[in-house]
């Protein structure tokens, strides 16, 4: 068997391995060919995309050169940042002086009112004498210049609010918040007006009576930031940022900015972030000469703490501009790469001159197959093309590779099927040969024992070696017993033969189960009486009939009783019960024999299986009895179960479907 299995394995494995190797080589060559084709295609596409990048960057320079946005730095910033082209701007004059962003102290708008309002501040913030402080603020406001006048009104309004004189406080604050000086005043007056409007919003925001005034004030304040008055003045950048942040907070809490009058809230918040970023950049580059290491019109990394930021230093219209670019802005510059490779199997990655990631895929699973310089506008910058995760070449060559693979799979399946059929045929022949050998050995052993006994007894009788007629009778009884044993063996062999050839026929009819039990007990009575056996027969009353072959079922029950007798070695206690249970009739054979373990129970109905396979075993038999019982029960569409425990005996239970009660009643009525 070992050599047969080895030869079959070699016959199957060698062709399979060879075919798999051949398929792998074909697929690998196909992938290489597809890879080269893809690289050629994507190189051509990359060239077109790089040209489009140069065109897109030139539009950014045209935006900075547009004379319409050179009217004022805020106009410049509002247009450039609002369109999400830049993250911020720093603008310098022709002399290199920064003109945007300018802070309060740089624009002269941080007016010191400490001399004018020293006494009032002491009363308000230190002594908390708000009434007296309000009087001083009011008197100062009457006789001072515009700045002192507005600051005094704001102070008086603040003190009145602390005194809970809300109506008076709002009236004083409105004079400043809606002052006509907004159109012509400089930054210092604009700061005071902006503060007054913010104070007025705080005074009216939780009062339904002043809801209309709140909306008017909010509209005034929102239109004030990022704007220039008729005289060309604007808020300082830091104060503008402060007011814009306050507007964004109020807008998030109470209402969104009206899209028709102002910007969307998201765009407004982008301007706030750009203002803040512009101020931070101006601290690092306060004058134009600090940009001497920044190449003109070349995007370059800016070492701003906490930010990944790039800048373009561009001169136009007598001014110079440091345009700040975030990674989001750069991604829009390289948007043509995104659109060009979106539906492809390629991932792009842009890195600057220092190898920093700029745009595209942050991480790639494959080494780049193309690395190219972006162009003169991006010195040292490179774009890398890599194939995305997954076998892109197999995807591209899927049709041809699929043909190869399915052809190989089909051949391998045929080889395996052929090998499987061959192995099954060989196994069947070996099993059949082993079965025949076991059958011959078992039959020889089981026939030899009774024949030898009969021969010995007959020779003894023929020679007259017996004492009297009583001993001769005993010898004849032993010959009869061995003859019965031979008869049962031959009957089992004939039944088994009919089972194997499917020639067993059954005379099915409605049969009384009590008659089956009594006939089985009668058939086995002689054997049970000869040995030490306590046999009990219990039959329940009023048992329903079963649809069965009477004689065949007697054979099945006899085989169970005979099996119990064989495996109960000493004092035998065997019990046959017949009862009705759950629309079934049960034939239960219980003994006190040696019992079986779980493994033996699973195999007990196999043909020729015996728990003791040695020829010197105590229990006689061929191992066919229980397999015949199983065959008979299955033919009757019944079930047989085994409950056994080593050393404690075994119980076999046959269950056959009982005759329905309705049929029984109908027959009684007909009679």
ABEGO torsion letter per residue (X at the ends): XAAAAAAAAAAAAAAAAAAAAAAAAAAAAAAAAAAAAAAAAAAAAAAAAAAAAAAAAAAAAAAAABAAAAABAAAAAAAAAAAGABAEBBBBBAAGBBAOBBBAAAAGABBBAAAAAAAAAAAAAAAGBAAAAAAAAAAAAAABBAAAAAAAAAAAAAAAAAAGBAAAAAAAAAAAAABAAAAABBAAAAAAAAAAAAAAAAAAAABAAAAAAAAAAAAAAAAABGBBBAAGBBBBAAAAAAAAAAAAAAAAAABBBBAAABBBAAAAAAAAAAAAAAAAAAAABABAAAAAABBBGBBBBBBBBGBBBBBBBBBBGGBBBBBBBBAAAAAAAAAAAAAAAAABABBBBBBBAAGBBABEBABBABBBABBBBAEAABBGBBBBBBBBBEBAAAAAAAAAAAAAAAAAAAAAAAAAAAAAAAAAAAAAAAAAAAAAAAAAAAAAAAAAAAAAAAAAAAAAAAAGBBBEAAAAAAAAAAAAAAAAAAAAAAAAAAAAAAAAAGABBBBBBBBBAAAAAAAAAAAAAAAAAABBBBBBBBBBBGBBBBBBBAAAAAAAAAAAAAAAAAABABBBBBBBBBBBBGGBBBBBBBBABAEBBAAAAAAAABBGBBABABAABABBEAGAAAAAAAAAAAAAGBBBBBBBBBGAEBBBBBBBBBBBAAAAAAAAAAX
